[in-house]
Amino acid sequence: MKISPWLSLEFWDFPMTSLDFTPQHFYTAPMMNVPIDTGKQGFQGLTVAAFESRMAKEMEDLILRHGGKPLVAPSMREIPLVENQAIFDFFERLQANQLAMVIFLTGVGTRSLFQVLESRFSKSDILSTLKKVTIAARGSKSVKALQDYGLPPSIVAPEPNTWREVIQILDTQKPILGLRIAVQEYGVSNPDFLDALKERGAIEVLPIPVYRWALPEDTAPLVRLIESILEGKVQVALFTSANQVQNVLDVAKGLGKEKHLFEAFSKIVVCSIGSIASEALQSRGLGIDLIPEHPKMGFLVKEAAEKSVGLLEEKKKISPLSPVKKTDLQESLFLKACRREPTSRTPLWIMRQAGRYLPEYREIRSKVSFLELCKTPELACQATVSAQEVLGVDAAILFADILLISEPLGFHLEFAQSGGPIIHDPFRSAEDLKRLKHSVITKGLGYVLEAVRLIRSRLNPAIPLIGFAGAPFTLASYLIEGGGSKEYSHLKNVLAGDPSTWNGLMGRLVNATQDYLNAQIEAGAQAVQLFDSWVGILTPEEFQKFALPFLKTLIAGIKPGIPVIYFGTQTEPFYPYLKNCGAHVIGVDWRVDLDKAREQLGDLAVQGNLDPNVLLTDPPRVREKTLEVLKKAKGRPGYIFNLGHGILPQTPMENVRVMIDTVKNWKA
């Protein structure tokens, strides 16, 4: 076991016993003069864990004021780098014109960096030197710190101000190919951000550490708090920084309790103050139940108090997962093919697997509308599982729709009688950015996540479940056009307009889709697929500008170790770029020669690509064309048989069975 160097011997010798906790075990604060009836206010007496250090008293007072029982233990201590030689070295390189850009990530860190510099250089020297380079800022606090110092940034990342928005704004406003870049850091370094800069061609990325964070000198209170969570004594947990997340999980790992802590967190309400803490939770595989409207501690506690009782009730309603043998799943033909490992035969599944061609699906659909089916977990589960069982294919795919995510974003979605989607209040201009909701996407799509849990509990334990979402470009296109389109006139108007409008919309969609897919994974999906059915309308140059950067950012934020499949139509011109987009599997449509696709995509697995119209012919023709596709695949590792698009509603079941039998019986 790898042990953090921050942990003292006293920490490891601490006896792990069950304790009867009261708030003073963690932080002793004077009781307020106002009497509090914890049974009737906000939290209604729920026990609330927090991990504050400097703000411990304020956090405890807020929890008490809102009717909760606080358990507050410090999770970190701040270690200032008073003699920070790295800052001086950075500035000397600036003076020598060896750096072209500086990215400021935090307000406190920006001010601290200037304070350190002024211990050796004059303010006028600092200003004149920094004005020679491009200055980028991550959020409002770093912008304010720079402006106060007389250095307004030329590049500002849009909300919600994560590192991904920094990457997006650089991709569109200031490409960094061939540049040397410095990054002001505060706390723990972000290797994902640094790697993303390097991937975009920066010839050097120089991190400038300003502060670093360690565990508190006395870790016993934090250990006791973790034990209290493990023992089920806590109903709500509040996180206000990424460093808290890292330290809490690192301590649990050092105790050999990390897995148990993950299980405990899944049963309580986990609240995150904002995008950075949320990103840290999601990157470690933890689900988030609540993010406040404003990223402030007071708003966090207030909204948690208002909603935690209801959120706990929702969690209790969700059926627990049935035991799934991980080894069986990981050894499935489908997942082995995603990993480009040899398989005993070619795995297959069918896009639009639960559809109108299936009698079982038509029976369900005859009773409810399409949207009702999507929003009823029991029915969505039935449609998903029955399709896999009837067909005997090697993976199930969640029954849902890519536009369901539009509703929690603030759009009015309807499906017409013909089945086509309609967005009644489409996105058309920068003004529409203001009405995009920043609510917790996963809460608005709780019915989808409950369906995933139900499916996983009823699906064959050895069969993987594929979750999915729309890729950002296609999702944005639907929201702008208001439905299907042949001319794409509204979309083209937005693309030709102010780049900040497109970037703002895409940034919001990327973050929402990341949350959504990671929640599907947490709920029980073993792989995810991104559908990009509109992207083929772009030229290669437009694809690199309007779609690729956001696709890369989205995929980079999906939980590591989970296969990501990317499927778009008419994407062959984009293969040179798609092979580096981060996806593990590329879906190939029927217009592309499979051999050529594999050659261009290099080391990636591929999926496809029988023309769905072949299934409208007759069994001999189906068998012939299926064999043609299989022969081109040549039985090489990293191939999944599928259609080159979704199966058509009028497809005869006899032809589907011929196709499946042909694939299962074929040997390379």
N, C-alpha and C positions, 0 to 999 in steps of 0.2 A: 504494500500500500504506500502510495506517495504521500508524504506528510509535509504540510506547508511549513516553511522555515519560520513563519510567524508564531507558530504554536509553541508555547513553553512546556517544560516538563510538568509544571504544576497543572496545566490543562489536561494532559494525558493521564495524570494520576487522580483526577477528580472522580470521586465515587459516584457512579450512576445509580442513584436511588430515587425512589418515587417520593416526591415532596408535596405537601399540601400548600399550594401557593396562595399568597395574597399579594397585592401590588408592591408592598414594601420589600418583598424579596428581590425586586429588580431595581426599583427607583423609589425613594422615599420623598414624597412631596406633601406639603401641607394641604389639609383638606380645605375646600372652599367654604366660605361662610354661608353660601346659599344652600339650603337643604335639597338633596337630590333623591327623587324616587326612581331608582333604576329600573323598576318593573314596568313603568308607564311611559318612559321616554325613549325615542330613537332606537338604540340598540336593545332595549327591553331586557337589560341584565345580561346580555351575551358577553362572554369573555373575549377580549380583543387583544391580540399580540401586536407589538410594534418593536422596531429595532433601532430606535433613535439613540443618538449619543449626545450631541450638544443640545438637541431640542427635546430631550427626554421629558423634562418637566412640562413643557408646553403640550406635548403629545398626550401625556397622562391626563392633564387638566381637560383637554378637549374630549377625550374618551369619556371621562367622568361626567362632563357637562352634558354629553349626549346619551347618558344612561347606560354606559358600558362599564365592564369591569376590566381595567387595564392591566396588562402584563407587559412592561416595557423593559427591555434589556439592551444595553449598548452593543452594537455589532461591529463597530470600527473606531479607530482613532486616526487622527490626521497627523501626518508627519511632514512638516514644512521642510523644503529643501532650501535652507537659508543660504548656503554657499553653493548655488546651483551653477556649476561650471558649464553644464550643457547649455544654459541660456546665454552665457557669455560667448561660448563657441559659436552658437547660432548667430548671434549678432555680428560677430567678426566676419562671418561668412556673408552676411547681408552687406556689410560694408565693402567687401571685396567683390560684390556683384555676382556671387556664386549661387544665389537662389532667386527664383522668378516669382514665387507665390508663397504667401503665408496664410494658413487656414486657422482661424481662431474658433475654438469649440465651446468655450464656457466664459461667462462673464467674470466669475471669481478668478479663474485661471488667467484671463487676460489682464486683469488689474494686478494680480500677483506678479506676472511676468514683467510688467512695466516697473513695478516697485523694485524688483531685483535689478533690472537694467539701470535704473536711476541711482543705484548704489555705486555705479562705476562710470556711467555716461550721463551727459546732460540731456535734458528733455528735448532741446532743439536738435541735437545730434540724432536722437532716437527717431524723432518725427521726420527729419529730412531723409534718413536712411530708409524708413519703412514706406515713405511716399514714392520710392522708386520701384516698388514691387506691387503686384496685384494682391489685394487683401480680400479674403473671403471670410464670411461669418456664418456660424451655424444657426443662431437663434437670436431673439430679441435682446437677451442679456449681454451676449457678446457684442452685438451691434451697439447697445447703449454704452458699454465700457469703451469701445473704440471711439465712438463719437465724443464722449466726455474727454478723451485724450487728444481729440483733434484729428482722428483718423477714420473718417466715414468709409465703410467698406464698399468696394465696387461690385461685389457679388454677395448676395444674401440668400440663404436657403429658405424656401417657403415652409409653412407649417406642414406637418407637426414637428419639424426641426430635428429629425433624426439624422444620422450620418448618411442615410440613403438619399435624403433630399439634397444634401451637399453634393453627392455624386451626380444626381440628376441635373442640378443646375450647372455643374461644371460641364457635363456632357453637352448641354444645349447652348451655354453662353461662353464657356472658356475651355475648349479642349486642352488637355494637359499633356498630350503626346510630346515627348522630348524635353519636358520641363523638370527642373529641380524644385521640390516643394517642401516646405516646413509645416508641421502640424503641432499647434499648441495643445497639449494634453493636460488634463486635470484629473488626478485619481488613477484609475487603472487604464492601461493602454488598450486600444480597440484594434486588434490585428485584422479584423474583417475590413475595417475602413482603410487601413494602410494597404492591405492587399488589393482592395478595389482600385485604389489610386495607381498602384503599380501595374495592375492589369490593363489600365487605360493608357499605358505608355510613359508614365512618369519615370525618368531615368534615375531619380533619387527621391525617396520620401524620408525626410528627417523628422523624427518625433522629438518634441521639446517637452520633457517632463517638468511640471511645475509643482505638483504635490503628489504624494502617493499615500495610499491607505493601507493600514494594517489592522489586525484584530486588536481589540482592547487588551491592555496588559492583564486585566483580570477577566478571564473568559468564563468563569464559573456561572455568572448570571445568564449568559447567552446559552450555555449548555443546559441549564435548568429550564429555560424557556423552550428550547427545542424538545426536551423530554416532555414538557407539559403538552406541547402540540402532538407529539407522538402518542401520548396517553389519552387523547381525545378531550382534553380539558379546555381547548380553545376552539371557538367557533368562527372567528374572523382574524385575518392577518393583514396588516398594512405595511406596504413597502414604499419607501419614498426615494430610493436611489438604487442605481445599478450595483454600487459597491455593497450595499446591504444584502442584495440577492447573492452575490458571489460569496461573501463571507459566511452567511448563514448556511449555504449549501456546502461550502468547503469544510465548515466545522462538522456538519452532519456526515460528510464523507469520511472525515478523519475518525469519526466515532464508529464507522461502519454502518451508519443509519440512513444514508442518503436515499436509498430505495424506499425505506419505510417512511421517510419524511415526504417524499413525492406522493405516496399513497395517502398520507394524512392530509396534505394540502388539497388533494382531490376531493376531500369530504367536507372542507370548510370553505368559507368565502375568502378568496384571495383578491385584494384590492391593490392597485398600482396607481401612483400619483400622476404618471404621464408617460410619454412615448419612450423615454430612455430607460426608465425602470421597467416598463412593459417589454421592451425589446430584450432586456437582460433576462426577464422571467421566461419569455418565449424561447429564447435561444438555448435555455437550459431545459426546455421541455415542460415548463409549468404553465397551466392554464390560468387565465385572468377572468375574474367574474365582474369586476367593476373598475372603471377608470373615470375620475370625476370630470365634469365639464371644463373646469379650470385646473391647471397643474399646481395647486396650492394645498398646503397641509390642512387648512381649515375646511376647504371644499371637500377634500378627500374624506375627512372624518364625518362631516355633515352628510354627504351622500351615502357613505357606508352605513351610517346610523339609520338613514331612511330606508335603505334597500336590503340590508343584510338578512333580516328576518325572512323576507319574501324569497330571496335568493337561496337561502338554506332550504326552504320548503320545496323549491323547484328541484334542488339537487336530490332531495329525498325521494322524489317521484321517479327519478330516472332508474331504470332497471340496471342492476349491477351486471358487469360483463361475466359471461361464462368463462371458465378456465380455457385459455388457448395455449396450446403447446407451441412455444416459440420456435422450437427446432422444426416442427412440422411445417410451420409457415415459412420459415427461412429456407427450407429445402423444397418449397413448392417450385414447380416448373416455371411459373410466371416470374417469381422474384429472382430465381437463378438466372433467367434470361435477361432480366433488367441489369443484373450484375455482370452480364456477359460470361457466365459460367456454362460449361457443357450441360446439356439436358438429355434425358433418355428419349424424348421426342419433342417436337415443336409445340410449345404452348399456344393457346389461342383464347381469345374472348372477342366479343362483338360490340362495336360502338353502337349506342342506342339499344343496348342489350334487352332492357325491359321496354318494349314498344308495342305498337298496335298490331304487329305481325303475330304476336303471341296470343292465343286464346285466353290464357290465364290473365294477361294484362287487360285485355278487352273486357273481361268480366269485372275486374276491379273498376276500370274506367267508366263502365256503364252506370255506376252508382254515384260518382262524384265528378266534379270538374277537375281539370288538370291542376289548377292551383290548389284546390282542396286536397288532391292526392299528394302533392308535394308537401303540404303543411300538416298532414296527418301522419305522424311517425309510424304508427302501426301499419298503415296502408303502404307507405313508402318502403318499409321493411319487407312487407309481403311481396311487393312488386320486385324488389331487388333479389331477394332470396329465391323466390319461385323461378325467376328467369335463369339463375345459375343452375338450379337443380334440374329444371326441365331440359336445358341444353347440355348440361354436363361439361361446361367449359371450365377453364383453369383459373378464372378470377371472376369476382362479382364487382359490379360498379354501382355506386350509390345512385338511387333514383332521386333526381332533383333537377334543377334548371340553373343555367349560368346567370340568369337575371334575378334570381331571388335576392341576391346581395343588394340590388338597387333599392329595395324598400327601406332597410335600416339606414341607407345613405340619404334618404329623404325623397325618393321618387315614388310616383304612383304607378304601379305595375298592374297590367291586366292581360289576360290571354283571350283573344277573340274566339268565337265559335270555330273558326277554321283552324285554330291552334296557334296562330301567330301572336307574338308578344306585342304589346302596345305600352309605351311609356307616355303617359298623358301630359307630363310636365317636363319635356326634354331639356337638356343642357345646351345652351346656345352661345353664351357670352361670359365674360369675366364676372358679371353681376351674379351669375348662377353659382360661382364658387362660394358666395356668402351663404347660400342656403344648403350647402352640403353639410350633413350632420356629422358630428364627431363623436357620436354615441358608440358604445361598445358593440361592434358588429356581431360578435358571437352571441350576445344577448338577444339581438333582433332575429338571429337565425338559430335560436335554441331548438326549434323543432327539427332542423336538419341534424344537429348534433345528437339529439335524442334518437333520431332514426338510425344514425351510425351506430350508436350503442346497442340498439335493439338488433340491428343486422348482425353485428359482431357476435352477439349472444346466441343467435340462431343459425348462423352460417356454419357450414362444415369447418371445424377448427383448422383444417389443413388448406383451406381456400382463402387466398388474400382478398381483401376488400380495397377497391380503388375509390378514393375520394376525388373530387374535381372542382374546378372553378373556371370562369372565363379568363382568358389572358387579358391584360390591361387594355391593349389596343382594341380588341373586339368588344369588350365591355364598354369602353368609352364610345365606340362607334354606335352601339345600340342606344346608349343614353343620349347621344347627340341627335341621331336621326329619329328617335322615337319609335323605332321598330325596324323591320326589314327595309331594304332600299336597293334600287338599281342605279341611281344617279350619284348617291353619296354627296349631294350638294351641301347639306348643312355641315357634314364632317369636313369637307374640303375647305369650307369657309373658316372653320375653327383652326384647321391646320395652317391656313395662310395668314391667320391673324397674329396677335401678340403672343409670342412663345410662352409668356408667363401663364396665360390662360390654359393652354394645353398641358404645360408642366404641372400647374396646380391641380388640375383634374386627375392627371395620371399619377401624381404623387399620392393623392388620397386613395385612388383605386389600388395602388400597389400596397399601401399599408393595410387597407381593409382586407384585401385578398390574402395577404400573408397571415393576418390574424385568423381568417376564416379557414384556410387550409391547415394551419398548425392546430387549430381546434378540432378539425376533422381527424387529424393524425392522433391527437391526444384521446379522442373519443373511440378510436379503434381502426382507422384506415392504415393499411400497410404501404400504400403508394398513392400518388396524386397525379392527375392529368390536367393540363392547361389546354383549353380549347381556344384556338385563334382562327376562327372560320372566316373572318373578314380581312385578315392581314394581307392576303394575296392581291389586294387592290393597289398596294404600294409598289413603288420602284425600289430597287436595292438601296439607292441613296436615301429615299424616304424611310425605308425600314430601319436603316442605321440611325436616323435622326429621331423618328417619332415612336418607334416601337422597341428596338433592341435594348437601349439603356434601361428602360423600365422593366423589361422582361428579365434582364440580368439581375437587377436589384431585387425583384420579386423572388426569383429562384434562390438567390443568395440568403434570403431570410427564412427559407423553409427549413424545418428541423433537419439537422444533418443525419445521414444514414437512411433517409427515406427516398426511394426512387421517384424522380420527377419525369413525367412523360409530357412532351410538348407536341401538340398536333395542330397543324394549320393547313389550309388548302392553298394550292398554287405557291408553295414556299420554296421550290427548287432553286430560284435565283438567290435565296437567302442562306443556302446551306453553308457557304464559307463562313458566315457569321454565326449561324445556329450551332455549329460544332463547338463553339466556345461560349454558349449562352448559359451553361451551368446545368442544363437538363441531362439526364442519364439516358433517356430513350427519346428518339425522334419518330413521331408518327408520319408515315409517308402516304400521300393521297394517291388515288388510282392513276393520275396523269403521269406519274414519274416511273421510270424504269428502276426497279429495285436494286439491280446491280450498280447502276450509276449513283443512286442515292447512297448506298453503303460506301462506295469509293470516295464520294465527296465528304461524307460525315465522319470518316476515319474511325476512331475507336469507340464511337457511341453505339449503343444498341439501337435497333430499328424495329418499327412496328408497322404492319400493313400487308398488302395494299390492294386486295381484290376489289375490283369495281363492283359496287353494290348492285348495279343493273344486271350483272351476270346472274344474280340470284332470281331474276325475273324470267329466266329462260327455261331450261329443262335440265333434269339431273345429269345426263351425259355432258352437256355443255358446262355445267357447274363443276363437275369432276375434272374436266379437261383444264379449265381456267384456274382452278385451285391448284392443280399439279404444276401448272406453269409458274405460278408464284412461288411454290415450295421449291421447285428446282432452281430458281434464281437465288433463293436463300441458301441453298447448298448445305443445309444442316449446320452451318457455322454457329458458334456460340453468339448469343446476343441478338436473337431474332424471335419476335412474337408475331404470330399470324393474326391478322385482323382485316377488316374491310378498309378500303381507302376513304371511307366516310361512313356516316350512320346508316344502319340498315333501313330499307324503305318499308313503309307500312303495308304495302300490298304483297310483300314477299311470301311465297308459299313455304309452309313449314317443311315440306318434303325436301325442298332445295337446301334449306338451312341444315337439315340433318345430313344430307349428302356432303355438303361442304365440311361439316364438323368431322364426320367419319373419315373423309379423305385425309384431313390433316392428322387425325389421331393414328391412322394406319400407315402413314407414309414414313419411309425410312430413307435417309439420304444415301 
